[in-house]
Amino acid sequence: MECRIIKSPGEGTLAILNRRKGSGPRAELDAPDAIGLVQGKLIEMVCAADIAEKAVGVTVEDIRGSCPQNMIMLAIFGDTASVLAAIEEIKRREKNKEW
């Protein structure tokens, strides 16, 4: 599983992610301070979404691939500290196999 963090995402980056959102309301998200990106196996991403939501106050969206049923990534939206905390908790739980 790979994780990345984008601090102060640009307008174009937000537009890409808003176009590819697969779940939740179709309304665009307000500009977050940071975005955490998590890519991996589907089972890992579902667990990672649960961990992130329970760990801190973030919004998690699945990001679609080239076909509608192909989820390739999660985007974790929130303030910088919350996104960092969510990503760290996901990494910790993965390392310790605490899924």
Phi, psi and omega per residue, in radians:
M1 nan 2.416 3.118
E2 -2.003 2.523 3.125
C3 -2.319 2.458 3.058
R4 -2.451 2.728 3.096
I5 -2.215 2.329 3.048
I6 -1.954 2.013 3.084
K7 -1.607 2.444 -3.120
S8 0.855 1.106 -3.082
P9 -1.084 2.539 3.124
G10 -1.323 2.879 -3.126
E11 -1.054 -0.725 3.123
G12 -1.132 -0.685 3.114
T13 -1.099 -0.782 3.102
L14 -1.090 -0.683 3.129
A15 -1.104 -0.751 3.111
I16 -1.026 -0.875 -3.093
L17 -1.159 -0.689 3.113
N18 -1.109 -0.629 3.109
R19 -1.196 -0.527 -3.030
R20 -1.753 0.039 3.109
K21 -1.043 2.430 -3.114
G22 -1.942 -0.357 -3.052
S23 -2.153 3.016 3.042
G24 1.236 -2.990 -3.103
P25 -1.151 2.620 -3.131
R26 -1.385 -0.102 3.109
A27 -1.148 2.471 3.117
E28 -1.222 2.549 3.116
L29 -1.377 2.559 3.022
D30 -1.089 2.683 -3.126
A31 -1.033 1.973 3.120
P32 -1.423 2.831 3.044
D33 -1.194 -0.594 -3.079
A34 -2.641 2.785 3.058
I35 -2.303 2.257 3.002
G36 -1.740 2.334 3.109
L37 -1.988 2.291 -3.133
V38 -2.251 2.217 3.139
Q39 -2.257 2.389 3.142
G40 3.065 -2.769 3.104
K41 -1.186 2.642 -3.116
L42 -0.975 -0.765 -3.129
I43 -1.083 -0.678 3.100
E44 -1.163 -0.682 -3.102
M45 -1.219 -0.644 3.091
V46 -1.137 -0.763 3.090
C47 -1.127 -0.714 3.136
A48 -1.098 -0.689 3.103
A49 -1.077 -0.751 3.133
D50 -1.121 -0.772 3.127
I51 -1.061 -0.830 -3.105
A52 -1.070 -0.807 -3.116
E53 -1.125 -0.642 -3.122
K54 -1.374 -0.487 -3.060
A55 -1.302 -0.772 -3.032
V56 -2.643 2.977 -3.127
G57 -1.400 1.432 3.112
V58 -2.194 2.859 3.023
T59 -1.870 2.275 -3.115
V60 -2.004 2.302 3.112
E61 -2.245 2.473 3.004
D62 -1.468 2.490 -3.106
I63 -1.963 2.145 -3.049
R64 -1.385 2.638 3.066
G65 -1.567 -2.496 -3.037
S66 -1.365 -0.307 3.054
C67 -2.232 2.669 -2.999
P68 -0.977 -0.552 -3.099
Q69 -1.597 0.147 -3.086
N70 -1.836 1.600 3.072
M71 -1.420 2.137 -3.098
I72 -1.932 -0.264 -3.001
M73 -2.812 2.752 2.965
L74 -1.904 2.532 2.993
A75 -2.050 2.220 -3.140
I76 -1.919 1.987 -3.057
F77 -1.820 2.425 3.075
G78 2.936 -2.948 3.064
D79 -1.276 2.772 -3.010
T80 -0.977 -0.818 -3.112
A81 -1.083 -0.715 -3.130
S82 -1.197 -0.737 3.120
V83 -1.124 -0.765 3.090
L84 -1.044 -0.764 3.136
A85 -1.113 -0.713 3.133
A86 -1.114 -0.799 -3.141
I87 -1.122 -0.744 3.118
E88 -1.086 -0.706 3.118
E89 -1.164 -0.694 3.091
I90 -1.071 -0.825 3.135
K91 -1.091 -0.733 3.139
R92 -1.085 -0.812 -3.110
R93 -1.174 -0.624 3.107
E94 -1.164 -0.810 -3.119
K95 -1.030 -0.738 -3.116
N96 -1.537 0.081 -3.129
K97 0.948 0.764 -3.134
E98 -1.740 0.745 3.128
W99 -1.268 nan nan
